[in-house]
Amino acid sequence: MHRKILVTTALPYANGPIHLGHMVEHIQTDIWVRFQRMTGNECYFVCADDAHGTPIMLKAREEKIQPEELIAHYKKEHEADFSDFNISFDNYHSTHSEENRILSRYVYLKLRDGGHIRRKTISQAYDAQEGLFLPDRFVKGECPRCGAPDQYGDSCENCGATYTPSDLKNPVSVLSGQPPEVRQSEHLFVRLSNFTDMLHKWIAEEISQTEAQNKLKEWFEAGLNDWDISRDAPYFGFEIPDEEDKYFYVWLDAPIGYMASFKNLCDRKGIDFDAFWKDDKETELYNFIGKDILYFHTLFWPAMLHGAGFRKPTNVYTHGFLTVNGTKMSKSRGTFITARTYLNYLDPEYIRYYYAAKLNDRIEDIDLNLEDFIQRINSDLVGKVVNIASRCAGFITKNFNGKLSPQLDDMDLYRVLTDARASITEAYEGRQFSKAMREIMALADIANQYVNDQKPWVLVKDPVQREKLQSVCTQGLNMFRVLVHYLAPVVPKLAQRVAEFLNDPVDQWNRIDSPLLDHDISGYVHLLQRVQKKNVDAIVAASVEPYPDDSAETNNEISIDEFSKVDLRTAKVLEAEDVADSDKLIRLTVDIGTETRQIFAGIKGFYDPESLVGRTVVIVANLAPRKMKFGTSEGMLLAAGDDDSLWLIDPGDEVGPGQRVS
């Protein structure tokens, strides 16, 4: 019996281009969807642009256009990028749609009438010059815990503290640069705690990823806070019914955009909407997301659905972030690569396969190593898989008028490949794509070894071996056909080219049950070119944006007398370890000649702790001790760089600890 499945991916925000980080999720999901379809399941795949919120309103104002014009531009751009990456959406919509307005209103009213909405007057940062209340990320100031400057209004990148904009010291508006006023406003909140028991049960039964369950356990232990779902005018979004100058916060209507996109598809195609959103017995619903939005999708989203009488997701599948060459994507290094820049130089099948070879069912970051990318594509897809067809096809077309043999040379060997379908199916279903790719490439090695052993280039020289030559090459092409079926969810355009070459569809998992025999194939053409390093280099070059020189923005001059107060000294690192609860910090124990000190440095991700032990560094020795939640930091480590790269100031290991730096 075939399954009925609805799949969604997180909604790209409609104020910028799609980049290769976005494509991790959309490729991962598309592979899973294509696999479901090939195995005979009814599987719908929908997405939309996330088109509301203050940033979109402000960007439209900056460009002197209406928000509707801005989001229309990016929707067209996003759709083109996804289409060219072979993402097989059944529908790509927008949260700024009539379907979403109606559904958002419906969900809210159900929550309100069910007693799940409360009112509360809150204090907010207000930019009087711009005439609007400021979102948390539009306020910057000094961290109230560690004093780090230039921190956003919701969390500190230096010490990991979370807080509200009103907690910041010396706050300023990102828009005007002026200190914001504090004004009061009545907001609407969802009583998330009303859903505690339901969420506990749903998470225990449906959320399968251990890392997600552990994170959710932390949030439950900290207590579920009520969720602010309203924003004050001016705001680009949907007005809240029965309220004046109040709009739905973008995170209320964004996930409802999944429903709206599917509703739009249902209305056009005659699909039963309620069968997928009301009935959780006959249908399945899966949300694929990044780890940064786990909170919204595993707490707020199921609470909204439950409170409004809809079914909850069958599961929420979460992935990690993308790094490039071991570090986060960087505009200054040319590794912040947009989808369109990639497409200008390379076949999307390459990156689809590379991501598949890296992805598993864990919430782990994956790395796009550009050298490894070139080697892996050329070795696996070109050197192992396509190579089988190129070694066998010519003999069939030249010697047998393109006709395959009536029988295989080795049916048992063919069954070795087809019998692997069970484990490959299990790997695909479980999103263990890297495991599936390893198994497929191991089978490709078997097929290539067979061709090597049979030597059709030798058989063709012996007229007596004519029948053997045909059956050997038919065997090779049939093993190639099996491999391409297994790879089809990952490289659909390659599969399409192979289908045209073999004159046989590559669209159903069970087609490989029977080999292709006594069948006419087309003349062989190159199915996939090797990746050229010059094209990868061109992508990097086209993506480089010089790090901006902000020296003209502020005058930070100090006098020589002020500078002379800074005591810079060499120190030897004795111990180093990651701070477990911080994304940024490494704890160092350093010897400064006269004593040892503990220093917390925001260098995680740039340096491995083990590589620091024994190294000589430079510290500010007379900085006042700073208490942090992890302990007291007794100095500052000196480094140079930006958000994308960082280098420690290195006096050389031949310099002993405690030396003054001048």
C-alpha positions as CSV (number, residue, x, y, z in Angstrom):
1,M,0.0,0.0,0.0
2,H,1.5,3.3,-1.0
3,R,1.9,6.1,1.5
4,K,0.4,9.6,1.3
5,I,3.1,12.2,2.3
6,L,3.3,16.0,2.5
7,V,6.8,17.5,2.8
8,T,7.8,21.1,3.5
9,T,11.1,22.9,3.7
10,A,11.8,26.1,5.7
11,L,10.8,29.3,4.0
12,P,13.6,31.4,2.5
13,Y,13.3,35.1,3.6
14,A,12.2,37.3,0.7
15,N,14.9,40.0,1.0
16,G,18.0,38.3,-0.4
17,P,19.4,35.7,-2.8
18,I,19.5,31.9,-2.2
19,H,23.0,30.7,-1.3
20,L,24.6,27.3,-1.0
21,G,23.8,27.1,2.7
22,H,20.1,27.3,1.9
23,M,20.6,24.6,-0.7
24,V,21.7,22.0,1.9
25,E,18.1,21.8,3.2
26,H,16.4,22.0,-0.2
27,I,18.6,19.4,-1.8
28,Q,18.4,17.1,1.2
29,T,14.6,17.3,1.1
30,D,14.3,17.0,-2.6
31,I,16.4,13.8,-2.5
32,W,14.0,12.3,0.1
33,V,11.0,13.4,-1.9
34,R,12.2,12.0,-5.2
35,F,13.1,8.7,-3.4
36,Q,9.5,8.5,-2.1
37,R,8.0,9.1,-5.5
38,M,10.3,6.5,-7.1
39,T,9.2,3.9,-4.6
40,G,5.6,4.5,-5.6
41,N,4.4,6.8,-2.7
42,E,2.2,9.8,-3.3
43,C,4.4,12.6,-2.1
44,Y,3.7,16.3,-2.3
45,F,6.5,18.9,-1.8
46,V,5.6,22.5,-1.1
47,C,7.4,25.7,0.0
48,A,7.0,29.5,-0.1
49,D,8.9,32.7,0.4
50,D,8.7,34.2,3.9
51,A,7.5,37.6,2.9
52,H,6.6,39.6,6.1
53,G,8.4,41.5,8.8
54,T,10.2,44.7,9.6
55,P,13.4,43.9,7.6
56,I,11.4,43.6,4.4
57,M,9.5,46.8,5.1
58,L,12.7,48.7,5.8
59,K,14.6,47.2,2.8
60,A,11.7,48.2,0.5
61,R,11.8,51.7,2.0
62,E,15.5,51.9,1.4
63,E,15.1,50.9,-2.3
64,K,12.1,53.3,-2.6
65,I,9.7,50.6,-3.7
66,Q,6.6,49.0,-2.1
67,P,7.2,45.8,-0.1
68,E,5.0,43.9,-2.6
69,E,7.4,44.8,-5.4
70,L,10.4,43.7,-3.3
71,I,9.0,40.3,-2.4
72,A,7.8,39.7,-6.0
73,H,11.3,40.3,-7.2
74,Y,12.9,37.8,-4.8
75,K,10.1,35.2,-5.3
76,K,10.9,35.2,-9.0
77,E,14.6,34.9,-8.3
78,H,14.2,32.2,-5.7
79,E,12.0,30.1,-8.0
80,A,14.5,30.3,-10.8
81,D,17.3,29.2,-8.5
82,F,15.4,26.3,-7.1
83,S,14.2,25.2,-10.6
84,D,17.8,25.3,-11.9
85,F,19.0,23.2,-9.0
86,N,16.3,20.6,-9.9
87,I,14.3,21.1,-6.8
88,S,11.0,19.4,-7.5
89,F,8.4,21.5,-5.7
90,D,4.8,20.8,-6.4
91,N,4.1,24.3,-5.4
92,Y,6.2,27.4,-4.5
93,H,4.0,30.1,-3.0
94,S,4.4,33.2,-0.8
95,T,3.3,33.9,2.8
96,H,1.9,37.2,1.5
97,S,-1.1,35.4,-0.1
98,E,-4.8,35.3,0.4
99,E,-4.7,31.6,1.5
100,N,-2.2,32.5,4.2
101,R,-4.2,35.5,5.4
102,I,-7.3,33.4,5.8
103,L,-5.5,30.5,7.5
104,S,-3.6,32.7,9.8
105,R,-6.8,34.5,10.9
106,Y,-8.4,31.1,11.4
107,V,-5.6,29.7,13.6
108,Y,-5.5,32.9,15.7
109,L,-9.2,33.0,16.3
110,K,-9.2,29.3,17.3
111,L,-6.4,30.0,19.8
112,R,-8.1,33.1,21.1
113,D,-11.5,31.5,21.5
114,G,-9.9,28.4,23.1
115,G,-8.4,30.6,25.9
116,H,-4.8,30.4,24.7
117,I,-4.2,34.1,24.1
118,R,-3.5,36.6,26.8
119,R,-2.7,40.4,26.8
120,K,0.3,41.9,28.4
121,T,1.7,45.5,28.4
122,I,5.4,45.4,27.6
123,S,8.1,48.0,27.3
124,Q,9.8,48.2,23.9
125,A,12.6,50.1,22.3
126,Y,11.1,52.8,20.0
127,D,13.0,54.8,17.4
128,A,11.4,58.2,17.5
129,Q,13.3,59.4,14.4
130,E,12.2,56.4,12.3
131,G,8.7,56.3,13.9
132,L,8.6,52.6,14.7
133,F,9.2,50.0,17.4
134,L,12.5,48.2,17.0
135,P,12.8,44.4,16.7
136,D,15.5,43.0,19.1
137,R,18.1,42.7,16.3
138,F,17.6,46.4,15.4
139,V,19.0,47.5,18.8
140,K,22.7,47.3,19.6
141,G,24.7,48.1,22.8
142,E,26.9,46.7,25.5
143,C,26.2,43.3,26.9
144,P,24.6,43.6,30.4
145,R,26.6,40.6,31.6
146,C,30.1,40.8,30.1
147,G,30.2,44.4,28.8
148,A,31.1,43.4,25.2
149,P,30.3,46.3,22.9
150,D,28.2,46.2,19.7
151,Q,26.0,43.3,20.7
152,Y,22.4,42.7,19.4
153,G,19.4,43.2,21.6
154,D,18.6,39.5,22.1
155,S,21.9,37.8,22.8
156,C,25.6,38.4,23.2
157,E,28.0,36.8,20.7
158,N,30.9,37.1,23.2
159,C,29.5,35.4,26.4
160,G,26.3,33.7,25.1
161,A,24.0,35.6,27.4
162,T,20.4,36.1,26.4
163,Y,18.3,39.2,27.4
164,T,15.9,41.8,26.1
165,P,16.9,45.1,24.4
166,S,16.0,47.0,27.5
167,D,18.8,45.2,29.3
168,L,21.5,46.5,27.0
169,K,23.9,49.2,28.3
170,N,24.1,52.3,26.1
171,P,21.7,51.0,23.4
172,V,21.3,52.6,20.0
173,S,19.0,52.0,17.1
174,V,20.6,50.2,14.2
175,L,18.5,52.4,11.9
176,S,19.2,55.9,13.1
177,G,22.1,55.5,15.5
178,Q,20.1,57.3,18.1
179,P,19.4,55.9,21.6
180,P,15.9,54.4,21.5
181,E,13.1,55.5,23.7
182,V,11.3,53.1,26.0
183,R,7.6,53.0,25.2
184,Q,4.8,50.7,26.4
185,S,2.5,48.8,24.2
186,E,-0.1,46.1,24.8
187,H,0.8,42.8,23.0
188,L,-0.9,39.5,22.5
189,F,0.8,36.3,23.7
190,V,0.1,32.6,23.1
191,R,0.0,30.7,26.4
192,L,2.6,28.1,25.4
193,S,2.5,26.5,28.8
194,N,-1.1,25.4,28.1
195,F,0.3,22.9,25.7
196,T,3.1,21.4,27.9
197,D,1.6,17.9,28.3
198,M,0.7,17.7,24.6
199,L,4.1,18.8,23.5
200,H,5.8,16.3,25.9
201,K,3.8,13.5,24.4
202,W,4.2,14.5,20.8
203,I,8.0,15.1,21.1
204,A,8.5,11.7,22.9
205,E,6.5,9.9,20.2
206,E,7.4,11.7,17.0
207,I,10.7,13.6,17.2
208,S,13.2,11.0,16.4
209,Q,16.6,12.8,16.4
210,T,18.3,12.4,19.8
211,E,20.0,15.9,19.5
212,A,16.6,17.5,19.1
213,Q,15.1,15.7,22.0
214,N,18.0,16.7,24.3
215,K,17.7,20.4,23.3
216,L,13.9,20.3,23.9
217,K,14.5,18.7,27.3
218,E,16.7,21.7,28.2
219,W,13.9,24.1,27.1
220,F,11.3,22.3,29.1
221,E,13.5,22.3,32.2
222,A,13.9,26.1,31.8
223,G,10.2,26.5,31.5
224,L,8.0,27.4,28.4
225,N,7.5,31.1,28.1
226,D,4.4,32.7,26.6
227,W,5.0,33.7,23.0
228,D,4.5,37.2,21.8
229,I,2.6,37.0,18.5
230,S,1.8,40.7,17.8
231,R,3.7,43.7,16.4
232,D,2.7,47.3,16.3
233,A,2.2,49.4,13.2
234,P,4.0,50.2,11.0
235,Y,4.6,46.6,10.1
236,F,4.4,44.6,6.8
237,G,2.2,41.7,7.5
238,F,-1.4,40.7,8.2
239,E,-3.6,42.7,10.5
240,I,-4.8,40.9,13.6
241,P,-8.7,40.6,13.6
242,D,-10.6,42.8,16.1
243,E,-7.4,44.7,17.0
244,E,-6.3,48.2,16.1
245,D,-2.9,48.8,14.5
246,K,-1.7,45.3,15.5
247,Y,-0.1,42.8,13.1
248,F,0.8,39.1,13.3
249,Y,4.4,38.6,14.1
250,V,6.1,37.1,11.1
251,W,6.7,33.8,13.0
252,L,3.0,33.2,13.4
253,D,2.1,33.3,9.7
254,A,5.4,31.9,8.3
255,P,4.8,28.2,9.2
256,I,1.1,28.6,8.4
257,G,2.6,29.4,5.0
258,Y,3.2,25.6,4.6
259,M,-0.5,25.1,4.8
260,A,-1.3,28.0,2.5
261,S,1.1,26.8,-0.2
262,F,-0.5,23.4,0.0
263,K,-4.0,24.9,0.0
264,N,-3.1,26.8,-3.2
265,L,-2.0,23.5,-4.8
266,C,-5.1,21.7,-3.6
267,D,-7.4,24.3,-5.1
268,R,-5.6,24.1,-8.4
269,K,-5.3,20.3,-8.5
270,G,-8.3,19.0,-6.7
271,I,-6.4,17.5,-3.8
272,D,-8.1,17.0,-0.4
273,F,-6.6,19.5,1.9
274,D,-8.1,18.2,5.1
275,A,-6.8,14.7,4.4
276,F,-3.3,16.0,5.0
277,W,-4.0,18.6,7.7
278,K,-6.8,17.0,9.8
279,D,-6.2,13.2,9.4
280,D,-2.9,11.9,10.9
281,K,-3.9,8.3,10.5
282,E,-3.9,8.0,6.7
283,T,-1.4,10.7,5.8
284,E,2.1,11.8,6.9
285,L,3.5,15.3,7.3
286,Y,7.2,16.1,7.5
287,N,9.0,19.5,8.1
288,F,12.7,19.7,7.1
289,I,14.4,22.6,8.9
290,G,17.8,24.0,10.0
291,K,18.8,23.7,13.6
292,D,18.5,27.5,14.2
293,I,14.7,27.3,14.0
294,L,14.2,24.1,16.0
295,Y,12.4,26.0,18.8
296,F,9.8,27.5,16.5
297,H,9.0,24.2,14.8
298,T,8.9,21.9,17.8
299,L,7.2,24.1,20.3
300,F,5.3,27.0,18.8
301,W,4.2,25.3,15.5
302,P,2.7,22.1,17.0
303,A,1.0,24.2,19.7
304,M,-0.6,26.4,17.1
305,L,-1.7,23.4,15.0
306,H,-3.1,21.6,18.0
307,G,-4.9,24.6,19.4
308,A,-6.5,25.3,16.0
309,G,-7.7,21.7,15.6
310,F,-5.1,20.6,12.9
311,R,-2.9,17.6,13.0
312,K,0.8,17.9,14.1
313,P,3.8,16.9,12.0
314,T,4.7,13.2,11.8
315,N,8.2,14.3,12.4
316,V,10.5,17.3,12.2
317,Y,13.8,16.6,10.5
318,T,16.6,19.0,11.4
319,H,20.0,19.5,9.8
320,G,23.1,21.4,10.7
321,F,24.8,24.4,8.9
322,L,27.1,24.5,6.0
323,T,30.8,25.4,6.3
324,V,33.1,25.9,3.4
325,N,36.7,24.8,3.6
326,G,36.2,24.2,7.4
327,T,34.9,27.6,8.4
328,K,31.6,29.5,8.1
329,M,30.8,31.0,4.7
330,S,32.9,34.2,4.1
331,K,32.3,37.0,1.7
332,S,35.9,38.2,2.0
333,R,37.2,34.8,1.1
334,G,34.7,34.2,-1.7
335,T,33.1,31.3,0.0
336,F,29.7,32.9,0.6
337,I,28.5,31.5,-2.7
338,T,25.0,32.3,-4.0
339,A,23.1,29.7,-5.9
340,R,23.2,31.7,-9.1
341,T,26.9,32.2,-8.9
342,Y,27.4,28.5,-8.6
343,L,25.0,27.8,-11.5
344,N,26.9,30.2,-13.7
345,Y,29.9,27.9,-13.7
346,L,29.0,24.3,-12.6
347,D,26.4,21.6,-13.1
348,P,24.0,21.5,-10.1
349,E,24.3,17.6,-10.2
350,Y,27.8,18.0,-8.7
351,I,26.7,19.8,-5.5
352,R,23.6,17.6,-5.1
353,Y,25.8,14.5,-5.1
354,Y,28.5,16.1,-2.8
355,Y,25.8,17.1,-0.2
356,A,24.3,13.6,-0.4
357,A,27.7,12.1,0.2
358,K,28.0,14.2,3.4
359,L,24.5,14.2,4.8
360,N,23.2,11.8,7.5
361,D,20.3,11.7,9.9
362,R,22.1,13.7,12.6
363,I,22.0,17.4,13.4
364,E,25.6,17.9,12.2
365,D,27.2,20.7,10.2
366,I,28.5,19.6,6.9
367,D,31.6,21.0,5.2
368,L,32.0,21.9,1.5
369,N,35.7,21.4,1.0
370,L,36.3,22.6,-2.5
371,E,39.4,20.4,-3.2
372,D,37.6,17.4,-2.0
373,F,34.5,18.4,-4.0
374,I,36.5,18.3,-7.2
375,Q,38.1,15.0,-6.4
376,R,34.9,13.3,-5.2
377,I,32.8,14.2,-8.2
378,N,35.5,13.3,-10.7
379,S,36.2,10.0,-8.9
380,D,32.7,8.9,-8.0
381,L,30.3,10.2,-10.6
382,V,32.6,10.4,-13.6
383,G,35.3,7.9,-12.8
384,K,33.2,5.1,-11.4
385,V,29.6,5.4,-12.5
386,V,29.5,7.2,-15.9
387,N,32.8,5.4,-16.8
388,I,30.9,2.0,-16.9
389,A,28.6,3.3,-19.7
390,S,31.4,4.9,-21.7
391,R,33.4,1.6,-21.6
392,C,30.6,-0.6,-22.8
393,A,28.2,1.5,-25.0
394,G,30.5,1.9,-28.0
395,F,30.9,-1.8,-28.5
396,I,27.1,-2.2,-28.6
397,T,26.5,0.6,-31.1
398,K,29.4,-0.2,-33.4
399,N,29.1,-4.0,-33.4
400,F,25.5,-4.7,-32.8
401,N,23.6,-1.7,-34.2
402,G,22.8,-0.6,-30.7
403,K,21.0,-3.8,-29.8
404,L,21.5,-5.3,-26.3
405,S,22.0,-9.1,-25.9
406,P,19.0,-11.3,-25.3
407,Q,20.7,-12.5,-22.0
408,L,23.2,-11.3,-19.4
409,D,26.6,-12.7,-19.1
410,D,26.2,-13.2,-15.3
411,M,22.7,-13.0,-13.9
412,D,24.0,-13.8,-10.3
413,L,26.2,-10.7,-10.4
414,Y,23.3,-8.6,-11.6
415,R,21.4,-9.8,-8.6
416,V,24.2,-8.8,-6.3
417,L,23.5,-5.2,-7.4
418,T,19.7,-5.5,-7.3
419,D,19.7,-7.3,-3.9
420,A,21.4,-4.2,-2.4
421,R,18.1,-2.3,-3.0
422,A,16.8,-3.2,0.5
423,S,19.7,-1.6,2.4
424,I,19.9,1.4,0.0
425,T,16.1,1.9,0.4
426,E,16.5,1.8,4.2
427,A,19.3,4.4,4.0
428,Y,17.3,6.8,1.8
429,E,14.2,6.4,4.0
430,G,16.3,7.2,7.1
431,R,18.0,10.2,5.4
432,Q,21.3,8.4,5.8
433,F,22.3,9.6,2.3
434,S,26.1,9.3,2.9
435,K,25.6,5.6,3.8
436,A,23.6,5.1,0.6
437,M,26.2,6.8,-1.6
438,R,29.0,4.6,0.0
439,E,27.0,1.5,-0.8
440,I,26.3,2.6,-4.4
441,M,29.9,3.4,-5.1
442,A,31.0,0.1,-3.7
443,L,28.6,-1.5,-6.2
444,A,30.1,0.7,-8.9
445,D,33.5,-0.7,-8.0
446,I,32.1,-4.2,-8.5
447,A,30.8,-3.3,-11.9
448,N,34.0,-1.7,-13.0
449,Q,36.0,-4.7,-11.8
450,Y,33.7,-6.9,-13.9
451,V,34.4,-4.8,-17.0
452,N,38.2,-4.9,-16.2
453,D,38.1,-8.7,-15.9
454,Q,36.1,-9.3,-19.0
455,K,38.1,-6.9,-21.2
456,P,35.6,-6.1,-24.0
457,W,38.4,-4.3,-25.8
458,V,40.1,-7.6,-26.2
459,L,36.9,-9.6,-26.9
460,V,36.1,-7.3,-29.9
461,K,39.3,-8.5,-31.7
462,D,38.1,-12.1,-31.7
463,P,35.2,-12.9,-34.1
464,V,34.5,-16.1,-32.1
465,Q,33.8,-14.1,-29.0
466,R,31.2,-11.9,-30.7
467,E,28.2,-13.3,-28.7
468,K,30.3,-13.0,-25.5
469,L,31.2,-9.4,-26.3
470,Q,27.5,-8.5,-26.6
471,S,26.5,-10.2,-23.4
472,V,29.4,-8.7,-21.5
473,C,28.6,-5.2,-22.6
474,T,24.9,-5.8,-22.0
475,Q,25.9,-6.9,-18.5
476,G,27.9,-3.8,-17.9
477,L,25.2,-1.4,-19.2
478,N,22.6,-3.2,-17.0
479,M,24.7,-2.8,-13.9
480,F,25.2,0.8,-14.9
481,R,21.4,1.1,-15.2
482,V,20.9,-0.2,-11.7
483,L,23.4,2.3,-10.3
484,V,21.7,5.2,-12.0
485,H,18.3,4.1,-10.6
486,Y,19.8,4.2,-7.1
487,L,21.4,7.6,-7.8
488,A,18.3,9.1,-9.5
489,P,16.9,10.9,-6.4
490,V,20.3,12.6,-6.1
491,V,21.2,13.4,-9.7
492,P,17.8,13.6,-11.6
493,K,19.2,15.3,-14.7
494,L,21.9,12.7,-15.1
495,A,19.2,10.0,-14.7
496,Q,17.1,11.7,-17.4
497,R,20.1,11.8,-19.8
498,V,20.7,8.1,-19.1
499,A,17.0,7.3,-19.7
500,E,17.3,9.0,-23.1
501,F,20.5,7.0,-23.8
502,L,19.1,3.7,-22.8
503,N,15.6,4.4,-24.3
504,D,14.1,3.3,-21.0
505,P,12.7,5.4,-18.1
506,V,14.5,5.9,-14.9
507,D,11.5,6.7,-12.7
508,Q,10.5,3.7,-10.7
509,W,12.5,1.8,-8.1
510,N,11.1,-1.6,-9.2
511,R,12.1,-1.2,-12.9
512,I,15.5,-2.8,-12.1
513,D,13.8,-6.1,-11.1
514,S,14.2,-7.1,-14.7
515,P,17.3,-6.4,-16.8
516,L,17.1,-4.6,-20.0
517,L,17.5,-7.2,-22.8
518,D,17.2,-7.5,-26.5
519,H,16.6,-3.7,-26.5
520,D,17.8,-0.9,-28.7
521,I,19.8,1.9,-27.1
522,S,20.8,5.3,-28.5
523,G,24.3,6.3,-29.5
524,Y,26.4,7.1,-26.5
525,V,27.0,10.8,-25.7
526,H,29.0,12.3,-22.8
527,L,26.7,12.1,-19.8
528,L,28.7,14.2,-17.3
529,Q,31.8,16.3,-17.7
530,R,34.7,16.3,-15.1
531,V,34.8,19.2,-12.7
532,Q,37.4,21.7,-13.8
533,K,39.4,23.5,-11.0
534,K,39.3,26.7,-13.0
535,N,35.5,26.8,-12.8
536,V,35.6,26.3,-9.0
537,D,38.3,29.1,-8.8
538,A,36.0,31.3,-10.9
539,I,33.1,30.8,-8.5
540,V,35.3,31.8,-5.6
541,A,36.6,34.9,-7.5
542,A,33.1,35.9,-8.5
543,S,32.0,35.6,-4.8
544,V,34.6,37.8,-3.2
545,E,33.5,41.0,-1.5
546,P,36.2,43.0,0.1
547,Y,35.8,43.5,3.8
548,P,34.5,47.0,4.2
549,D,36.8,49.7,5.6
550,D,34.8,51.2,8.4
551,S,37.6,53.5,9.6
552,A,35.8,56.6,8.3
553,E,32.6,55.8,10.1
554,T,33.8,56.6,13.6
555,N,36.7,58.4,15.2
556,N,38.3,56.0,17.6
557,E,41.6,57.9,18.1
558,I,43.3,57.6,21.5
559,S,46.3,59.6,22.8
560,I,49.7,58.0,23.3
561,D,49.2,58.5,27.0
562,E,46.0,56.4,26.9
563,F,47.7,53.7,24.8
564,S,50.7,53.5,27.2
565,K,48.3,52.3,29.9
566,V,47.7,49.1,28.1
567,D,50.1,46.4,29.4
568,L,50.7,43.9,26.6
569,R,52.5,40.8,27.6
570,T,53.5,37.4,26.1
571,A,51.9,34.4,27.6
572,K,52.3,30.6,27.1
573,V,49.1,28.6,26.8
574,L,49.2,25.7,29.4
575,E,45.7,24.4,28.9
576,A,42.8,25.0,26.4
577,E,39.3,23.6,26.2
578,D,36.0,24.5,24.5
579,V,33.4,26.1,26.7
580,A,30.5,23.6,26.3
581,D,27.6,26.1,26.6
582,S,29.1,28.7,24.3
583,D,29.3,28.9,20.6
584,K,32.2,31.3,20.7
585,L,34.4,30.7,23.7
586,I,37.5,28.7,24.5
587,R,38.8,28.6,28.1
588,L,42.6,29.2,28.3
589,T,45.0,28.8,31.2
590,V,48.1,30.9,30.5
591,D,51.5,31.5,32.1
592,I,52.5,35.2,32.1
593,G,55.8,34.6,33.8
594,T,54.8,35.6,37.3
595,E,51.5,33.8,37.6
596,T,49.0,31.7,35.7
597,R,45.6,33.2,34.6
598,Q,42.3,32.0,33.2
599,I,41.2,33.8,30.0
600,F,38.0,33.3,28.0
601,A,38.6,34.0,24.3
602,G,36.0,34.1,21.5
603,I,38.0,32.0,19.1
604,K,36.0,28.8,18.9
605,G,35.6,27.7,15.3
606,F,38.8,29.4,14.3
607,Y,41.2,27.4,16.4
608,D,41.2,23.9,17.8
609,P,42.0,23.9,21.6
610,E,44.6,21.2,21.3
611,S,46.6,23.3,18.7
612,L,46.8,26.2,21.2
613,V,48.5,24.3,24.0
614,G,52.2,25.2,24.2
615,R,51.7,28.2,21.9
616,T,53.0,31.7,22.8
617,V,50.3,34.4,22.5
618,V,49.9,38.1,23.4
619,I,47.4,39.2,26.1
620,V,46.3,42.5,27.7
621,A,47.5,41.8,31.2
622,N,46.1,44.8,33.1
623,L,42.5,44.4,32.0
624,A,40.1,44.4,34.9
625,P,38.8,40.8,35.6
626,R,35.4,40.2,34.1
627,K,32.9,37.8,35.7
628,M,31.1,35.6,33.2
629,K,28.6,32.8,33.7
630,F,31.5,30.3,32.9
631,G,33.9,31.9,35.4
632,T,36.2,35.0,35.6
633,S,38.3,36.1,32.7
634,E,41.6,37.6,33.8
635,G,42.8,39.2,30.6
636,M,42.2,39.5,26.9
637,L,43.8,37.5,24.1
638,L,44.9,39.6,21.1
639,A,43.9,38.6,17.6
640,A,43.2,40.2,14.2
641,G,40.5,39.5,11.7
642,D,36.8,39.8,11.0
643,D,33.6,37.7,11.4
644,D,34.9,35.3,8.7
645,S,38.6,34.8,9.7
646,L,40.8,35.4,12.6
647,W,44.6,35.2,13.4
648,L,46.2,35.2,16.8
649,I,49.0,37.8,17.4
650,D,52.1,35.5,17.3
651,P,55.3,36.8,18.9
652,G,57.0,33.4,18.2
653,D,57.5,30.5,20.5
654,E,61.1,31.5,21.1
655,V,59.9,34.4,23.2
656,G,59.3,33.4,26.9
657,P,56.2,34.3,28.9
658,G,55.8,37.6,30.7
659,Q,57.7,39.7,28.2
660,R,56.3,43.2,27.6
661,V,55.2,43.9,24.0
662,S,55.8,47.3,22.7
